[in-house]
């Protein structure tokens, strides 16, 4: 609102977002000053920063591959795999990985959306889970937008505010935090 502008006139405005979803396409059409003022934080494999119609399409494509492959298994073989008595078929893993890296043809109503932020700071635990040793990397919004949903059993837990608070606290207290610019963290 124009009258409210007088409250911030002459002051630098910054936005710190946590788990911002991708909501803008094309990113170059967004107001440059607004993007420049925004920093987004992502914790581990939080699903929200990767949710869009496009990413859901890719996610369902991978689920379809799993469904087609497991339909050919016997009932007992499937149950053993579900409860962990039977390892996952390596060809199934390879097929899902291949599908997750391939872009589906674009579709109306499902644009590749990006997070409108100059910096996306991805906080990840180093080493093994529970080590409480975190590092942070800055990631480009366009590269993140093509990453897709990172399927993980903790993807919803990683979205909780307490998870972000813990990771930021541990990151802040760490004496040697490694950061690198525009580098997507490797998948665990």
Rosetta blueprint (number, residue, H / E / L):
1 X L
2 X H
3 X H
4 X H
5 X H
6 X H
7 X H
8 X L
9 X L
10 X L
11 X L
12 X L
13 X L
14 X L
15 X E
16 X E
17 X E
18 X E
19 X L
20 X L
21 X L
22 X L
23 X L
24 X E
25 X L
26 X L
27 X H
28 X H
29 X H
30 X L
31 X L
32 X H
33 X H
34 X H
35 X H
36 X H
37 X L
38 X E
39 X E
40 X E
41 X E
42 X E
43 X E
44 X L
45 X L
46 X L
47 X L
48 X H
49 X H
50 X H
51 X L
52 X L
53 X H
54 X H
55 X H
56 X H
57 X H
58 X H
59 X H
60 X H
61 X H
62 X H
63 X H
64 X H
65 X H
66 X H
67 X H
68 X H
69 X H
70 X H
71 X H
72 X L
73 X L
74 X L
75 X H
76 X H
77 X H
78 X H
79 X H
80 X H
81 X H
82 X H
83 X H
84 X L
85 X L
86 X L
87 X L
88 X L
89 X L
90 X H
91 X H
92 X H
93 X H
94 X H
95 X H
96 X H
97 X H
98 X H
99 X H
100 X H
101 X H
102 X L
103 X L
104 X L
105 X L
106 X L
107 X L
108 X L
109 X L
110 X L
111 X L
112 X L
113 X L
114 X E
115 X L
116 X L
117 X L
118 X L
119 X E
120 X E
121 X E
122 X E
123 X E
124 X E
125 X E
126 X L
127 X L
128 X L
129 X L
130 X L
131 X L
132 X L
133 X L
134 X E
135 X E
136 X E
137 X E
138 X E
139 X E
140 X L
141 X H
142 X H
143 X H
144 X H
145 X H
146 X L
147 X L
148 X L
149 X L
150 X L
151 X L
152 X L
153 X L
154 X L
155 X L
156 X L
157 X H
158 X H
159 X H
160 X L
161 X H
162 X H
163 X H
164 X H
165 X H
166 X H
167 X H
168 X H
169 X H
170 X H
171 X H
172 X H
173 X H
174 X L
175 X L
176 X L
177 X L
178 X L
179 X L
180 X L
181 X L
182 X L
183 X L
184 X L
185 X L
186 X L
187 X L
188 X L
